[in-house]
């Protein structure tokens, strides 16, 4: 068998494929400009609108169908990975967006999303139902849809009668009574982990005689455990509720105790875990009309629908977040089994965007000791 | 060569170049500053070094642990052999978050070892062996089963000791399969992600972890791009060396049908070997699997089916679909990915096995690269690459395509060593006797290659069944696969969620084992005497 005869067609095909690849590459990189036409005054009505969101999105059957019944437009939900991956996709495709509406960018990523000019302004008629402290963009390029408070959860069995009192502040965590009791998530890989770091920065500040760095140094000396994600922290290291670990304090959400009751194997009359409202950080999730959409008016209708009581009252039990629309009624479990922090900590989204990397790097140096 | 090359260029090289180009040209022209950044930051330098050394050690340990198993499964016939071989593949598909939870228990202070290995490099290495054991067992065992035992018998008659026979006869003949298994395990552990995060804690990070961090937490695509390039260069260099070595070392030999070489153990020593090896395998793979299965049945009122029954209750939301639906979605994607990987992989394996020279070497490297490329990077590349002329960016078609990309190397690596070992003289004899090239391939190569191609197909199927990253990239809430459903369940607190996730995980394990058994039962042509 002659080897030479076999190689030659291979080389030819390789070269041909290379040329094809080059052409594709040029077509892909060069072509962006011509497609940016301004939308005609009479906007056509689409058959379908695409709602881009992250992988935690969930909605009951029949809810989005109500939007279809109202407008005749189907809603296709596109889950584009976790929040960071979703935002990357939205930024990379902003000239030819994957969707009409994006839902799920939070206050830690908001500044970056706005700087990339992803969204077009839209003032929802329902905006006056939304508390002012949730409205972070004065130009209304994004609309707040939900919020959730990242806070410490505690195992009720480990405190009170059988142990030390429930800690009341972040500072308490550095005292010997709570040695080796806390598990937190890595802010560089976990969203609640980042929220907790931001809470400590908001609480203790960057200057003064006790900074957030001092707090973390003390926390580290007091045996804080850092793990990469919420699933491990909660299920493998936390001792309360469905957790199987040995640490009675964990960074989780204010909505976790109701979830423990609702998703309990045996019916419960009381949540096995509680929340510590001090030192909570508020995550607010926004939605916006993607600037490249062909159907801005109808996309606006979808955005309004997300803020309507129909969608807002369905949200809590699906995504375990709180509705931004103050007229939406909370499910009973959310009233009975948890406490919403009255004055959660926040930081300016611009400050978060500008300092996130530096803060996380400094934090890593401290906890790695 | 045309089809596989075209496939790789279109679905791998092109999207990869698009995303790297976009990442590295933030201001419309090429910016090399991120590369300097990579070398400036001690954490990134440390990640690069850790990536390399943990992959080398993981590969060596997996080979060491897997070789006795490969031998026992290839050469001895014992009851339950094919079922066990299927079960051994199960770890391969399990989500890292689930496996991680089992290891955190087993390697914790209350575990059977009695020492706390959590968040140490040991935990990472053990988990890597757990995940990749099947690769060695099946790739090496696949060739071992076909080695002519008469060669070893001859050496024995000539007075060689057991060890000497292994070193001087068996090992050289096995080398192509050993190298193939080593290269796959190396790439898998080189790009390890979930295991590192969960079992390594804060102290350990691979380049893959850093790429993910830079991409999703910091939205720093330039730096992620530079890290991806570094990862690609490292992987390519190692693969290129491997490919040269491979070519020089291939030995042509007479292969025997597997059923001819396997027999029941006879001497007490052989029984000891078989039971010892099975015991070790049971300990290494069986314990974590058992922990996971046990948990899916353990309810507050003793053992029961509560969580399995609860799977039927979908709580009226799209958060969750009935398990049958998730199983069906997974199977559909896996079948498509397997078919695609088999067609492309076998064509590519033929090229790799029979061609010599630089083109063939580069082709071989290109084939393997998808295994060594960051999943986030290639995922974003897909989103950039397929918007024109047809917008495929959110199409479910991309899922089996992405899976096939990762599965092709398995088909190539399991089939090529066997193909290479087929004596050229057999093929020439057939040609001299007047057989057309197609007939030579069908009647000489195909029967020999079927068995190993089925091993590759099994891996392709398993890869697709367990894959999460690419699937989650363009998922629709109403069509989750099994791993996606497991992740969703674990996203909320509550004993019912944890229990249902474990039940779903057991279903994934059973589905995998059954599928692998079925694939292995399948015969294209009856193995004949050769």
Contacts between the chains, C-beta under 8 A, distances in Angstrom:
chain1	res1	chain2	res2	distance
A	1	B	424	7.2
A	1	B	427	7.3
A	1	B	428	7.0
A	1	B	431	7.8
A	3	B	354	8.0
A	3	B	355	7.1
A	3	B	356	5.9
A	3	B	357	7.8
A	6	B	354	6.8
A	6	B	355	6.1
A	7	B	355	6.2
A	7	B	356	8.0
A	7	B	357	6.2
A	7	B	359	6.1
A	7	B	360	7.6
A	9	B	1	7.3
A	9	B	2	7.8
A	10	B	1	4.2
A	10	B	2	8.0
A	10	B	351	7.0
A	10	B	355	6.9
A	10	B	359	5.9
A	10	B	360	7.8
A	10	B	363	7.6
A	11	B	359	5.9
A	13	B	1	5.7
A	13	B	2	4.1
A	13	B	5	6.0
A	13	B	6	7.8
A	14	B	1	7.3
A	14	B	5	5.9
A	14	B	359	6.7
A	14	B	363	7.8
A	17	B	2	7.6
A	17	B	5	5.1
A	17	B	6	5.4
A	17	B	9	4.8
A	18	B	9	7.4
A	20	B	6	7.8
A	20	B	9	7.2
A	21	B	9	4.9
A	21	B	10	7.7
A	21	B	13	6.3
A	21	B	14	5.5
A	21	B	17	7.9
A	24	B	10	7.7
A	24	B	14	5.6
A	24	B	385	7.9
A	25	B	14	6.7
A	25	B	17	6.2
A	25	B	18	7.0
A	25	B	21	7.9
A	27	B	388	6.7
A	28	B	14	7.9
A	28	B	18	5.9
A	28	B	384	7.2
A	28	B	385	6.4
A	28	B	387	7.9
A	28	B	388	6.9
A	29	B	18	7.5
A	29	B	21	7.0
A	31	B	388	6.5
A	50	B	394	7.6
A	55	B	472	5.6
A	55	B	475	6.8
A	55	B	487	7.5
A	55	B	488	7.6
A	56	B	491	6.0
A	57	B	477	6.6
A	58	B	317	5.8
A	58	B	318	5.9
A	58	B	319	3.8
A	58	B	477	6.7
A	58	B	488	7.8
A	59	B	317	6.9
A	59	B	318	5.8
A	59	B	477	7.6
A	60	B	316	5.7
A	60	B	317	4.7
A	60	B	318	7.2
A	61	B	316	6.2
A	61	B	317	6.8
A	61	B	318	6.2
A	76	B	476	7.6
A	77	B	476	6.5
A	77	B	477	5.2
A	78	B	394	5.6
A	78	B	474	7.2
A	78	B	476	7.0
A	79	B	472	7.3
A	79	B	474	8.0
A	79	B	475	4.6
A	79	B	476	6.8
A	79	B	477	6.0
A	80	B	473	6.7
A	80	B	474	7.0
A	81	B	216	7.9
A	81	B	379	7.6
A	81	B	472	5.4
A	81	B	473	5.2
A	82	B	216	6.1
A	83	B	216	7.9
A	84	B	215	6.9
A	84	B	216	3.0
A	84	B	217	5.8
A	84	B	219	6.7
A	85	B	215	7.3
A	85	B	216	5.3
A	85	B	376	7.0
A	85	B	379	7.6
A	85	B	473	7.0
A	87	B	219	6.6
A	88	B	215	6.1
A	88	B	216	6.9
A	88	B	219	6.3
A	88	B	221	7.1
A	88	B	380	6.0
A	89	B	380	6.9
A	89	B	383	5.2
A	91	B	219	7.4
A	92	B	19	7.9
A	92	B	22	6.7
A	92	B	380	6.1
A	92	B	383	5.9
A	92	B	384	5.7
A	93	B	383	6.0
A	93	B	384	7.4
A	93	B	387	7.2
A	93	B	393	7.3
A	96	B	387	5.3
A	98	B	383	7.3
A	98	B	393	5.9
A	98	B	394	5.8
A	109	B	219	7.5
A	112	B	219	5.8
A	186	B	202	6.0
A	187	B	217	7.9
A	188	B	213	5.2
A	188	B	217	5.3
A	189	B	197	6.3
A	189	B	209	7.9
A	189	B	212	7.6
A	189	B	213	6.3
A	189	B	217	6.6
A	194	B	217	7.5
A	226	B	201	6.9
A	226	B	202	5.3
A	227	B	198	7.7
A	227	B	201	6.5
A	228	B	197	4.0
A	228	B	198	6.0
A	228	B	201	7.0
A	228	B	202	7.7
A	229	B	97	7.4
A	229	B	197	6.8
A	229	B	198	7.2
A	231	B	97	5.3
A	231	B	101	7.9
A	231	B	490	4.9
A	231	B	491	7.5
A	232	B	97	7.4
A	232	B	100	6.6
A	232	B	101	7.1
A	232	B	104	7.1
A	232	B	198	5.8
A	234	B	493	6.0
A	235	B	101	6.3
A	235	B	490	7.0
A	235	B	498	6.0
A	236	B	100	7.8
A	236	B	101	5.4
A	236	B	104	4.7
A	236	B	105	7.7
A	241	B	493	5.9
A	241	B	494	7.3
A	241	B	495	7.3
A	242	B	493	5.8
A	242	B	494	5.5
A	242	B	495	4.1
A	242	B	497	7.2
A	242	B	498	5.0
A	244	B	105	7.5
A	252	B	493	7.0
A	256	B	493	4.7
A	259	B	492	5.1
A	259	B	493	4.5
A	259	B	494	5.1
A	259	B	497	7.8
A	260	B	493	5.3
A	260	B	494	5.4
A	260	B	495	7.8
A	262	B	494	6.7
A	263	B	492	6.4
A	263	B	493	6.9
A	263	B	494	2.5
A	263	B	495	7.0
A	263	B	496	4.2
A	263	B	497	4.8
A	264	B	494	6.0
A	264	B	495	5.7
A	264	B	496	6.1
A	265	B	299	6.1
A	265	B	300	5.7
A	265	B	306	6.2
A	265	B	307	7.7
A	265	B	310	7.9
A	265	B	495	4.4
A	265	B	496	5.1
A	265	B	499	6.1
A	266	B	300	5.6
A	266	B	301	7.8
A	273	B	493	7.9
A	317	B	317	7.7
A	318	B	317	5.3
A	318	B	319	5.8
A	320	B	492	6.1
A	356	B	217	7.9
A	356	B	218	6.8
A	357	B	218	5.4
A	357	B	220	7.5
A	360	B	217	7.7
A	361	B	43	7.9
A	364	B	43	7.6
A	364	B	202	6.9
A	367	B	202	6.6
A	368	B	202	6.2
A	368	B	203	6.8
